Amino acid sequence: MQLKQSERRQVKLRLGISGASGFGKTKSALLLAYGMTNDWHKIAVIDTENSSASLYSDLGKFNVIDLSAPYSPERYIEAIELCEKSNISVIILDSISHEWNGSGGCLDIHEKLGGRFQDWAIVTPRHQAFIDKILQSNCHIITTTRRKVEYDLDKDSNGRLKVQKFGTKEITREGFEYELTVNFELINDNHLVRASKDRTSLFSNKPEFVITPATGKRILDWCNVKPTSVKEMLDKIESSLSVSELTKLYNENPSYQETLKMQFIDKKKHLEGLTNQQNYSSNGNTHL
């Protein structure tokens, strides 16, 4: 047993994309994966959505495993292991909703056992083995999750009523989101996403956006870069010679924007004060 300081090493991504049918989960996942690999051959889709991935074959020559019922946790695990043995870099599980409520999935297994509370003692370990496989894989993993669809009436710009479709609760076991590094929620059929969970701090409190390969590249950079320690970051703040240099340091280190906010502000005020003094002196006046 040893006590040591926490340190983030290079990590494998665990990212979720959820949304209602037709919102663009599969395409968004593919574009993000390509941004991480820059090589379609390093991407594999475990497809439970009636070969929906094949609709995007024009994007590139990625790999596909068509997974049909029964959608048991063990069959998902087997598919993930096949991808790992094939040296795949990014695995897309499209979608994990079937593992929970599809034919042969966990809810179906529970019902066939009798649907009693005690039957979860058999089902839960099988589901947990699936979650553990996602978390422990040596590949980056992107999961897509269906959301229950609801409809609402809204007025368009011309004042006419139209039906709006939106997703509500994710169709998987509650709590899965907490296992992820990032979870994106597609909010409409224009493919706009927002981050409902973000351990990277890259997307928190940011406006909705459309996922592109650049999104994947940005996340990969976060996964690969060894973070600066607090002491190193404080030294960099202190040694900044201009507001522009300090601003660049702030923007490149989102994980420290909150924890060291006051240090950044104090240093900025100090640099602005020096600049004002220099301007004052250059006008022919002496320093006080």
HELIX and SHEET records of a PDB file:
HELIX    1   1 LYS A   25  THR A   37  1                                  13    
HELIX    2   2 TRP A   40  LYS A   42  5                                   3    
HELIX    3   3 SER A   52  TYR A   56  5                                   5    
HELIX    4   4 PRO A   73  LYS A   85  1                                  13    
HELIX    5   5 SER A   97  ASN A  101  1                                   5    
HELIX    6   6 CYS A  106  LEU A  113  1                                   8    
HELIX    7   7 PHE A  117  ASP A  119  5                                   3    
HELIX    8   8 TRP A  120  GLN A  136  1                                  17    
HELIX    9   9 PHE A  176  GLU A  179  5                                   4    
HELIX   10  10 PRO A  213  ASN A  224  1                                  12    
HELIX   11  11 VAL A  230  SER A  239  1                                  10    
HELIX   12  12 VAL A  243  ASN A  251  1                                   9    
HELIX   13  13 PRO A  254  TYR A  256  5                                   3    
HELIX   14  14 LYS A  261  SER A  282  1                                  22    
SHEET    1   A 8 ASN A  63  ASP A  66  0                                        
SHEET    2   A 8 ILE A  43  ASP A  47  1                                        
SHEET    3   A 8 VAL A  90  ASP A  94  1                                        
SHEET    4   A 8 HIS A 140  LYS A 155  1                                        
SHEET    5   A 8 ARG A  14  GLY A  19  1                                        
SHEET    6   A 8 VAL A 182  LEU A 186  1                                        
SHEET    7   A 8 LEU A 192  ASP A 198 -1                                        
SHEET    8   A 8 PHE A 209  VAL A 210 -1                                        
SHEET    1   B 5 ASN A  63  ASP A  66  0                                        
SHEET    2   B 5 ILE A  43  ASP A  47  1                                        
SHEET    3   B 5 VAL A  90  ASP A  94  1                                        
SHEET    4   B 5 HIS A 140  LYS A 155  1                                        
SHEET    5   B 5 LEU A 161  GLU A 170 -1                                        
END                                                                             
